Amino acid sequence: MAQTTNARILSVLDELQEADFKRFKNCLSDGSVSPRIPCGKLENADRVDTAGLLIRRYTEEKALPVTRQVLENIDQRHLAQRIEVSGFKPEEKRQRPVPTADGEHFVEKHRADLISRMSPVDPVLDELLAQKLLTDEQYDTVRSKATSQEKMRQLYQCSRAWGGPDLDKLLQALKKQNGPLIRDLEQSDGR
């Protein structure tokens, strides 16, 4: 079975010494690659968080070439060579993510509003489970929370490593259950 993009990125990030990992994150935020990832998102990010940020920011198709470029920029060519960008084929055709004007995915940009205003959450979870974006264990964990806000916070925990296409599916599920909220947030973006 082919490794996922996330697993491939993690396999090289796990081999970086702490100082090199800091240089890797700095390279992502200092403009060495474009578009850059804001420093605030990377500051406390561990390796799993960083892999998820790469996929969300650059999409499944571009995350590997960006990772390779950054590894080369920080003189980790031996790790960069392990990422065979041209030989990597995603298991299925991926959709383009739905970014906001500043390049951040809609569900990331509006995290606070979605946590505080989204209701009901259970039908969204049902749809994500049916689409196999959530495991049974994740589904049960999120459902066990008492309030909609707690459920949304836990759902965001589960979605941290999702790429753009999976975040798009989350957005569609949210829109299906609470279209007026999503339209209101879209209007605040000037869409």
C-alpha positions in Angstrom: 0.0 0.0 0.0 1.3 3.4 -1.0 2.2 5.8 1.8 0.0 8.9 2.2 1.5 12.4 1.6 1.3 13.0 5.3 3.2 9.8 6.2 5.9 10.6 3.6 6.4 14.1 5.0 6.4 12.8 8.6 9.0 10.1 7.8 11.6 12.8 6.8 10.6 15.3 9.5 11.0 12.6 12.2 14.7 12.3 11.1 15.5 16.0 11.6 17.4 17.0 14.6 15.6 19.6 16.7 17.8 22.5 15.4 17.2 21.4 11.8 13.5 21.1 12.5 13.4 24.7 13.7 15.3 25.8 10.6 12.7 23.8 8.5 9.8 25.7 10.1 11.7 29.0 9.8 12.1 28.4 6.1 8.4 27.8 5.7 7.6 31.1 7.4 10.4 33.4 6.2 9.3 33.6 2.6 11.8 31.1 1.2 8.8 29.3 -0.2 5.6 30.9 -1.5 3.1 31.2 -0.2 4.6 31.2 3.2 3.0 29.7 6.3 2.5 32.4 9.0 5.0 32.1 11.8 2.3 32.0 14.5 1.0 28.8 13.0 4.4 27.1 13.1 5.7 28.5 16.4 4.5 25.7 18.6 3.8 23.1 15.9 5.3 19.7 16.3 6.2 17.4 13.4 2.6 16.1 13.0 1.2 19.6 13.0 3.8 20.8 10.5 3.0 18.0 8.1 -0.6 18.9 8.3 0.1 22.6 7.8 2.2 21.7 4.7 -0.7 19.7 3.2 -3.4 22.3 4.0 -1.3 25.2 2.7 0.1 23.7 -0.4 -2.3 20.8 -1.2 -1.5 17.1 -1.4 0.2 17.6 -4.9 2.4 20.4 -3.9 3.3 19.6 -0.3 6.0 17.0 -1.3 7.8 19.3 -3.7 7.7 22.1 -1.1 9.0 19.8 1.6 11.8 18.7 -0.7 12.7 22.3 -1.6 12.8 23.3 2.1 15.0 20.3 3.0 17.4 21.3 0.2 17.4 24.9 1.5 18.5 23.8 5.0 21.2 21.5 3.6 19.4 18.2 4.3 19.8 16.9 0.7 20.0 13.3 1.8 16.5 13.6 3.2 15.3 15.6 0.2 16.3 12.8 -2.1 14.1 10.4 -0.2 11.1 12.3 -1.4 10.6 11.1 -4.9 8.3 13.9 -6.0 7.9 12.8 -9.6 7.2 9.1 -8.6 4.5 10.0 -6.1 0.9 9.5 -7.3 -2.0 10.2 -5.0 -4.3 7.3 -4.7 -7.2 9.3 -6.2 -7.6 12.6 -8.0 -7.6 15.4 -5.5 -9.8 18.4 -5.5 -8.4 21.9 -5.1 -8.8 23.3 -1.6 -11.2 26.1 -1.0 -8.8 28.9 0.2 -9.9 32.3 1.4 -8.3 35.4 -0.3 -5.3 35.2 1.9 -4.6 31.5 1.0 -5.8 30.1 4.3 -8.5 27.4 4.1 -12.0 28.7 5.0 -12.5 26.3 7.9 -9.1 27.3 9.4 -9.7 31.0 9.0 -13.2 30.8 10.6 -12.3 28.3 13.3 -13.4 30.6 16.2 -16.7 31.4 14.6 -17.4 27.8 13.6 -16.6 26.6 17.1 -18.8 29.2 18.8 -21.7 29.3 16.3 -22.0 25.8 14.6 -25.1 23.8 15.6 -26.0 21.0 15.2 -22.7 19.1 15.1 -23.9 15.4 15.2 -25.2 15.3 11.6 -21.8 16.7 10.5 -20.1 13.9 12.4 -22.4 11.3 10.8 -21.4 12.5 7.3 -17.7 12.6 8.1 -17.9 9.1 9.5 -19.7 7.9 6.3 -17.0 9.5 4.2 -14.3 7.7 6.3 -12.7 11.0 7.4 -13.3 10.1 11.0 -12.6 6.7 12.6 -15.2 5.1 14.8 -13.1 6.0 17.8 -12.8 9.7 16.8 -16.5 9.8 16.1 -17.3 8.4 19.5 -14.9 10.8 21.2 -16.3 13.9 19.5 -19.9 12.8 20.1 -19.2 12.2 23.8 -18.6 16.0 24.4 -21.5 17.8 26.1 -21.8 21.0 24.0 -21.7 21.9 20.3 -18.7 24.1 21.1 -16.8 21.2 22.8 -17.7 18.9 19.9 -16.4 21.4 17.3 -13.1 21.9 19.3 -12.6 18.1 19.4 -13.5 17.8 15.6 -10.8 20.4 14.9 -8.3 18.3 16.9 -9.2 15.3 14.6 -8.8 17.4 11.4 -5.4 18.8 12.2 -3.6 16.7 9.7 -6.2 16.8 7.0 -5.3 18.1 3.6 -7.3 20.6 1.5 -9.6 18.1 -0.1 -10.6 16.7 3.3 -11.1 20.2 4.7 -13.3 20.9 1.6 -15.4 17.8 2.6 -15.7 19.2 6.1 -16.8 22.5 4.8 -19.5 20.9 2.6 -20.8 19.0 5.6 -20.9 22.1 7.7 -22.6 24.0 4.9 -25.2 21.2 4.5 -26.1 21.4 8.2 -25.9 25.2 8.7 -25.9 26.9 5.3 -26.9 30.4 6.8 -23.8 30.4 9.0 -21.4 29.5 6.2 -23.0 32.1 3.9 -22.6 34.7 6.6 -18.9 33.8 7.0 -18.4 33.8 3.2 -19.9 37.3 3.1 -17.5 38.5 5.8 -14.7 37.3 3.4 -16.2 39.3 0.5 -17.2 36.2 -1.5 
